[in-house]
Amino acid sequence: MSNPWIAVGALALVGLAIPISMIVASALLRPSVPEQGKRAVYESGEVPTGDTRIRFNIQYYMIALLFVVFDIETVLIFPWALIYSDAVAEFGLASVLGPMLVFLAILLVGLVWAWRTGAIQWARSDRAPMRSEL
């Protein structure tokens, strides 16, 4: 009797061998013509202006992270809502509703924290009153 893991190992080996062999073949067959133009920054045919390394506002990343967190929340709540009535009939109200309420409470704490620290405010206005720090 053969081991079923042999097939998995063979598939993994083939899955690694094909891309590696393509990379090696590409490195051996391609022409190597070093030119200064290949190292230049490409801006749709235009000469680039300024430095290519600009500093982005950290707020972009904060908004993106908050979006991902609350997007995942939506992805998890919809299937739960679809099976809610069937699950209550089979498992009982407390065992179905309890974990979801804990999940929503954790998300609510995260939202309150983000709101209080100003993570969801895009720009602070000079006219807005300063809030006192706690």
C-alpha positions as CSV (number, residue, x, y, z in Angstrom):
1,M,0.0,0.0,0.0
2,S,1.5,3.4,-1.0
3,N,1.5,6.4,1.2
4,P,-0.9,9.2,0.1
5,W,1.6,11.8,1.1
6,I,3.9,10.8,-1.8
7,A,1.4,12.3,-4.2
8,V,1.3,15.5,-2.2
9,G,5.1,15.7,-2.1
10,A,5.4,15.0,-5.8
11,L,2.8,17.8,-6.6
12,A,4.7,20.2,-4.3
13,L,8.0,19.3,-6.1
14,V,6.5,19.8,-9.5
15,G,4.9,23.1,-8.3
16,L,8.3,24.4,-7.2
17,A,10.3,22.9,-10.1
18,I,8.3,24.5,-12.9
19,P,8.6,28.2,-11.8
20,I,12.2,27.8,-10.8
21,S,13.1,26.2,-14.1
22,M,11.3,29.0,-16.0
23,I,13.3,31.6,-14.0
24,V,16.6,29.9,-14.7
25,A,15.8,29.5,-18.4
26,S,14.8,33.1,-18.6
27,A,18.0,34.3,-16.9
28,L,20.1,32.1,-19.3
29,L,18.3,33.0,-22.5
30,R,17.6,36.7,-22.2
31,P,20.0,39.3,-23.7
32,S,21.8,41.4,-21.2
33,V,22.2,44.9,-22.6
34,P,22.8,47.3,-19.7
35,E,21.9,50.9,-20.7
36,Q,21.4,54.1,-18.7
37,G,17.9,54.5,-20.1
38,K,16.8,51.2,-18.5
39,R,17.6,52.6,-15.0
40,A,15.6,55.8,-15.5
41,V,12.3,56.3,-13.8
42,Y,9.4,55.8,-16.2
43,E,6.6,58.4,-16.0
44,S,4.5,57.6,-19.1
45,G,7.2,59.1,-21.4
46,E,7.5,62.3,-19.4
47,V,10.6,63.5,-17.6
48,P,9.9,63.0,-13.9
49,T,9.9,66.0,-11.7
50,G,10.9,66.0,-8.1
51,D,12.0,63.2,-5.9
52,T,10.4,59.8,-6.4
53,R,10.4,59.2,-2.7
54,I,7.7,61.4,-1.3
55,R,6.3,61.1,2.2
56,F,2.7,60.0,2.4
57,N,0.4,61.0,5.2
58,I,0.1,58.2,7.7
59,Q,-3.7,58.9,7.7
60,Y,-3.9,57.0,4.4
61,Y,-2.7,53.8,6.1
62,M,-4.9,54.3,9.2
63,I,-8.0,54.7,7.1
64,A,-7.1,51.7,5.0
65,L,-6.5,49.5,8.1
66,L,-9.8,50.6,9.6
67,F,-11.6,49.9,6.3
68,V,-10.1,46.4,6.3
69,V,-11.1,45.7,9.9
70,F,-14.7,46.8,9.4
71,D,-14.9,45.2,6.0
72,I,-14.0,41.8,7.5
73,E,-16.6,42.5,10.1
74,T,-19.2,42.7,7.4
75,V,-18.0,39.6,5.8
76,L,-18.4,37.7,9.0
77,I,-21.7,39.1,10.1
78,F,-23.6,38.4,6.9
79,P,-23.3,34.6,6.9
80,W,-24.0,34.6,10.6
81,A,-27.2,36.5,10.0
82,L,-28.3,34.1,7.3
83,I,-28.0,31.0,9.5
84,Y,-29.2,32.8,12.7
85,S,-32.7,31.4,12.9
86,D,-31.7,27.8,12.1
87,A,-28.8,28.0,14.5
88,V,-31.0,29.2,17.4
89,A,-33.4,26.4,16.8
90,E,-30.6,23.8,16.9
91,F,-28.1,25.2,19.5
92,G,-30.1,27.7,21.6
93,L,-30.1,31.5,21.8
94,A,-27.3,32.0,24.2
95,S,-24.8,29.8,22.4
96,V,-25.5,31.5,19.0
97,L,-26.0,35.1,20.1
98,G,-23.2,35.2,22.8
99,P,-20.1,34.9,20.6
100,M,-21.5,37.4,18.1
101,L,-22.2,39.9,20.8
102,V,-18.6,39.5,22.1
103,F,-17.3,40.0,18.6
104,L,-19.4,43.1,18.1
105,A,-18.3,44.4,21.5
106,I,-14.7,44.1,20.6
107,L,-15.3,45.9,17.3
108,L,-17.2,48.6,19.2
109,V,-14.3,49.1,21.6
110,G,-12.0,49.4,18.5
111,L,-14.3,51.9,16.9
112,V,-14.5,54.0,20.1
113,W,-10.7,53.9,20.4
114,A,-10.3,55.0,16.8
115,W,-12.8,57.8,17.2
116,R,-11.3,59.1,20.5
117,T,-7.7,59.0,19.2
118,G,-8.8,60.8,16.0
119,A,-7.8,58.0,13.7
120,I,-11.0,58.5,11.6
121,Q,-10.7,62.2,11.3
122,W,-9.1,63.0,8.0
123,A,-7.9,66.5,8.7
124,R,-8.0,68.6,11.8
125,S,-9.4,72.1,11.3
126,D,-7.8,75.1,12.9
127,R,-11.3,76.4,13.7
128,A,-12.3,73.2,15.6
129,P,-12.0,73.5,19.4
130,M,-9.1,71.6,20.9
131,R,-10.2,68.8,23.1
132,S,-8.5,68.3,26.4
133,E,-6.4,65.2,26.7
134,L,-7.5,62.7,29.4
